[in-house]
Amino acid sequence: MKKIILLFVTFFLVGSAFAQNKAYVSLGAGVGIGTARTYDLYQNETKVYPVGLGKGLNINLRAGYFLNKFMAIELGVAYRLGFNTTVTLSESSGSKSSGSTGNNKFSGNMLQLVPALVISPDLETGKLKPYARIGVIVGIMPSLVTKIDVTSSFSAHTVATLKYSGGVAIGGSAAIGCDFNLSDLLAIYAEIYYDALSFAPSKGKFTSFKVNDKDVLPDMTTSQKEVKFVTDLTGYKPSDSEPSQEFKNSYPFNSLGLNIGVKIKL
């Protein structure tokens, strides 16, 4: 009997805490555009191509509760599915011939953890409740995929897929939005967000490689198929049986976009 009473008391206290803190969960989706340029595709060249890795679809699930009347802490989980950005290559790039024509397609995906602080002023706006959110983005299992379809000056047609992975992406996020309260328990929200995020992969690997429609991936050495990104090449000695090494580079995932969704208040 004592255990049952204790259980009811526990439920009551938890329920009171949630009621006092106005806990909530939300589910939403949005789309964003990339706002940053990326790297020079050709070494020692001057032309920079706007790849826009930040553009794409994101699905987010958030949970939080108010510490007081105006401030809440929140933990979000989001998945970003990047849209392809096509870069068209010409034989002349910058001040030097690239020797290839065709296109490269870039896209980036990642799972994100977003702890955040939410400020919601208690304004007399009827069913509308504005808010602002600022948080930190931790990108888990980020990846960057490059799809190559080029023809060299020697008429060799290459179709390949190169995937960059490894490492953790770190950045920040800010948003301004508004809840439209349908009832005491349910609201629809819309927000404009900006994410500032970069990804520095630790490794890369060709997952497919065809030359003139012939699959040459099985015949490639490990150093031709795989690359390891490092900050120091001192002492590096190339070996066919080991991944090649290149300097590490950061790729921007900056994004400006719109999220809409449903919020349930507990």
N, C-alpha and C positions, 0 to 999 in steps of 0.2 A: 504493500500500500504506500509506504514511504517513497518507494521508487517511482510509483505512478504520480504522486503529488509533486515530486521533484521534477519529473518530466514535464508536467503541466506548467510548473513555475518557470522552467527553462524556456518552453515555447512562448510563454507570456512575455518574458524578458526579451527574447529575441524579436518577437513581434513588435514590442514597444520600441525597441531600438531601431528597427527598420522604419516604423511609423514616424519616429522622431527624426531620423536621418533622411527620410524620403528616398529610400533606395530605388534604383531603376535599372532596367536593362533595355537595350535598343539594338535593332537590326536594320542595317541600311546598305545602300549601294550607291556608287557614284562613278563619275568619269572625269578624268583630268587630262590636261595638256602639258607637255614638257616645256619647261621654261629656261633650260640651260643648253649651251653648246657642249659638244663632247670633243674628243681628241682629233688630231690630224691623222688621217688614214694612211698617209705616206710619210715615212721618216724623212726628216730634213726638208720637208715641204712647208709652204706657207699657207696653203688653203685649209680651212677648218670647216667641216661639214656639220650642220645642225642635225643631230640624230634624234634628240628629244626622247630619251629613255623613260622619262617620267610620264609619258602619255599612256593611258590605258584605263581599264576597268578595275575598281576596287570594291570588295565586299567586306563589311565590317560588323563586328559584334562587340558591344561595349556593356560594361556593368559599372555602376558607381553608386555612391550615396553622399548626401549632403552632411558636411561637418557642422554647418550652421545654416542660417537662412539664405546665405548668399554664396557659399563656397562648397564645392563637391570634389572628391577625389574619384578618379575613374581609371579603369584598366580596359584597354581595347585590344582586340585581336583582328587583324585585317589581312586579306590576301590581295596582292596587286597582280593583275594579269595584263602584261604590257602589250600594246598594239605594235605591229610592225611599222618601222620607219625605213623607207627605201632611199638609199643613196645611189644615184646614177653615176657611173664612172665613165670618164672619157680618156682618150689616150694622152691628153694634155692636162696636167693637174699642177696649178701653180706655175713655177718656173721650170718644171722638169716633166718629162714624159713618164706616165705611169706604166705604159706598155700594155694596158688592158682596157677593155670596154665591157660593159655589162652593168650589174648592180649588186649591191650588198644590202641585205635586210637585217635590221637589228630589232630585238625585243628583249625586255627584261621582266622577270617575275620574282616575287619574294613573298614570304610570310612575315608579318610584322607584329611586334608587341608594342603597344603605345600607352604607357602610363601617362596620365595627364591631370591637370588641375582645371576645374571648370568654375567660372565666375558667372553667376546669374543674378543680376540686380532685381530687387523686388519692385518692379515698376507697375503702375496701374495701366495696363494695356489690354484689359479684358481677357480674352482667351489666348492672347499672344504672350510668350515669355522669351525674351532675347537672352542670349548667353554668349560667352567667349570661352575658348578652350586653348590651352597651350600645353604641349607635351613633348616627350622624347620618343623617337622612333628607333627601335632595335630590329633590324632586318635579319631574319633567320632563314637559312638556306637560300640566299639570293642566287640568281643565275642570270647570265646574259648570253643570248643565242644569236650567232651571226650566220645567216644563210647566204652563201656565196654563189653567184652565177656570172662568171666572167669568161671572156675570150681573150687570150694573150695575142701579142703581135705575131706569134708563131702559129696562130690558128688553133691553139689547143683550147678546147672548151672545158672549163672546170666548173663542176657543181659540187659544193661541199657544205657541211654544217659544222660549225665550231661552237662549242659550249664552254663558257667561262663559269667557274664556281669556286667555292671555298671562301672562307672569311665571313665576317659579320659586317653588315652595313649599319652605320650610326648616323642619326640626324635629328631634326626637330620638326614639330608640326604646330600649326596655329589655325584656328577656325573662328568664324563669327557666324552664328546661326540663330534660329528662332523655333521654339516649340509652338505648335497650334494645338491647344488642349481640346480634345473631343469630349473628355470626361475627366473625372478625378483620377482615373487609372490609365487612361490611354491618350496618347498625343502623336501627332505627326510632326516631324522636324525636317528642316531644310537648312543647309549650311554651305558657306563658301570656305574652302580650306586651302592652305598652302603648305606643302611639304618640302623641306630642304634636306636632301639626302644624297649621299655618295656611296659607291660600292667599289672596293679595291679587291678584285678576285685574287686568289692565291694559286690558281691553276687553270689550265685550259686543255681541251681535248677535242680532236676531230671525231665526230660520231659517224660521219659519212664522207666519202671523197671519191668522186668519179671524174675521169679525164676522157673526153670523147666517148661518153656513155660506158666506159669500162670502169668497174670497181677496182680501185688500186689500194684501198685501205688495208687489205690483208698483207700487201707487199711493202707497206711503209714501215720504217723503223720506229722505235719508241720515241726517238728524238724528233722525228717528223710528225708524229701523231699527237704528242703531248708537250706541254710547256709548263714550266714552273715560274711564277712571278716572284721576284726577290727584290730587296732594296740594295743589295751589294753583289756585284759580279766578281769580286776579287777571288782569285783562285779557281774560278769556274773553268772546267775542262770538258768540252763537248764529248759525248759518248753516244753511239747509236743505240745502246741498250738502256739509256736513261733519258728522262724528259729534258728537252732543251731549257735554257734559262733566259729570261728577259726581265727588264726592269718593271717593277710593279707600277700600275697606273690606276687612277681613280676615274670612275665613270659616273656622271651626274644623273640622279633620278629625281631631280626637282620637278614638282608638279603643282599646278594650280587647277582647282576643279570644284565640282558641286556634288554634294552628298544629299540624299533624301532617304527617309526611313520612318520606322515606327518605334515609339518609345512606350514601354509599359512601366508604370510606377507601382512600386510595392508598398 
